[in-house]
């Protein structure tokens, strides 16, 4: 049981890292290179809010895709 818990934690960490990298890449494309890093330094609360909104939106969309795919 411990091994599966460790695997879940590892997968969760990989997902979080991937989401962060996607967020940074997207903001670089929308705004300018280094936008996310600058926002994190200058306005950490806004950065956390924007990142949380991004993750929530992506997670919801992925869930919807899976739901509609499996409900066919």
C-alpha positions as CSV (number, residue, x, y, z in Angstrom):
1,X,0.0,0.0,0.0
2,X,2.9,2.4,0.7
3,X,4.3,1.9,-2.8
4,X,1.0,2.9,-4.4
5,X,0.9,6.0,-2.1
6,X,4.4,6.9,-3.2
7,X,3.5,6.4,-6.8
8,X,0.4,8.6,-6.5
9,X,2.5,11.3,-4.8
10,X,5.1,11.1,-7.6
11,X,2.4,11.3,-10.3
12,X,0.8,14.2,-8.5
13,X,4.1,16.0,-8.4
14,X,4.8,15.4,-12.1
15,X,1.3,16.8,-12.9
16,X,1.9,19.9,-10.8
17,X,5.3,20.4,-12.5
18,X,3.7,20.0,-16.0
19,X,0.9,22.4,-15.2
20,X,3.3,25.0,-13.9
21,X,5.4,24.6,-17.1
22,X,2.3,25.0,-19.2
23,X,1.2,28.1,-17.3
24,X,4.6,29.7,-17.8
25,X,4.7,28.8,-21.5
26,X,1.2,30.1,-22.1
27,X,1.8,33.4,-20.3
28,X,5.1,33.8,-22.2
29,X,3.2,33.5,-25.4
30,X,0.3,35.7,-24.4
31,X,2.3,38.5,-22.7
32,X,6.1,38.4,-22.9
33,X,9.0,36.1,-22.1
34,X,9.4,36.1,-18.3
35,X,5.9,37.4,-17.5
36,X,5.1,34.6,-15.0
37,X,8.4,35.0,-13.2
38,X,8.0,38.8,-13.0
39,X,4.4,38.5,-11.7
40,X,5.5,35.9,-9.1
41,X,8.2,38.3,-7.8
42,X,6.2,41.6,-8.0
43,X,2.7,40.3,-7.1
44,X,2.8,36.9,-5.5
45,X,-0.9,36.8,-4.5
46,X,-2.0,37.6,-8.1
47,X,0.5,35.0,-9.4
48,X,-1.0,32.3,-7.1
49,X,-4.5,33.3,-8.1
50,X,-3.8,33.2,-11.9
51,X,-2.0,29.9,-11.5
52,X,-4.9,28.4,-9.5
53,X,-7.4,29.6,-12.1
54,X,-5.3,28.1,-14.9
55,X,-5.1,24.8,-13.2
56,X,-8.7,24.7,-12.3
57,X,-9.8,25.6,-15.9
58,X,-7.5,23.0,-17.5
59,X,-8.5,20.3,-15.0
60,X,-12.2,20.9,-15.6
61,X,-11.7,20.8,-19.4
62,X,-9.8,17.6,-19.1
63,X,-12.5,16.1,-16.9
64,X,-15.2,17.2,-19.4
65,X,-13.3,15.6,-22.3
66,X,-12.9,12.3,-20.4
67,X,-16.6,12.4,-19.4
68,X,-17.8,12.9,-22.9
69,X,-15.4,10.4,-24.4
70,X,-16.4,7.6,-21.9
71,X,-20.2,8.4,-22.0
72,X,-20.4,7.6,-25.8
